[in-house]
Structures are given as structure tokens and as C-alpha cells.
Amino acid sequence: MDFKELTKKDAQISLAMELDKLMKTMPEGQKHVVEQDFDGFKRLFGKFINETGPSVVWDKIEKLPQNAIQSYASLPHTEGKEAIRSMLDQLVVIKLNGGLGTSMGCSGPKSV
């Protein structure tokens, strides 16, 4: 195995070890669900580090419409759990770390 392959393997092993440590802290009733989530995450992580090519096809990314970003104050206030759940189902969070947002021409806070 070359260095790059060993590094990928080490990353997967480290991830599995850390997730196993977290699993030991879970209450018994939640372990099964969390274990399924962790297994899914491990599969996605393995796919991410083992695939080649760009992970995003930048030509398909379009600018947001003018009024797509709303201020917190303009959001409707609701009390019902189902209404809140419905709103959260539509929530998208994009965080650009490490100068990526600046290099893409974003100004101000990079979390939307």
C-alpha cells in the first residue's frame, strides 16, 4: 500500500475508534439507533475519502434568489411542535470554513 492509501485507511480506523468511544457513552435504549447512524456515517466517510474527482460540480451551483436569505426577526413565530418540525425540515445550513467563503467572493459571516 502506498502512503496515500495508508493515510485513508488510518483515517477510517481513527473514525471507527472515536465512534466506538462515543457509542460506549450512549444510554442502552438509544444504542441501536445511534449505531445505525454511525454505520451510515462511516459508509459516507469511506466513500468520500476513496472517491476521486471533485465532490461538487461547481458549474451546477447557482446564485441564490435575491430574497432567499431572511433575517431571524422576519421569521414567523410559532409554538406548535409540528409547525416547528416542519420549519426545521426546510432549514439549510451552509458553513464555509478556512477562507473558502472569502475566496468565493462572500463577505460578512460565512454561515447562512
Secondary structure as GFF3:
##gff-version 3
##sequence-region A 1 112
A	DSSP	alpha_helix	3	24	.	.	.	ID=ss1
A	DSSP	three_ten_helix	28	30	.	.	.	ID=ss2
A	DSSP	alpha_helix	31	50	.	.	.	ID=ss3
A	DSSP	three_ten_helix	58	60	.	.	.	ID=ss4
A	DSSP	three_ten_helix	72	74	.	.	.	ID=ss5
A	DSSP	alpha_helix	81	89	.	.	.	ID=ss6
A	DSSP	alpha_helix	100	103	.	.	.	ID=ss7
###
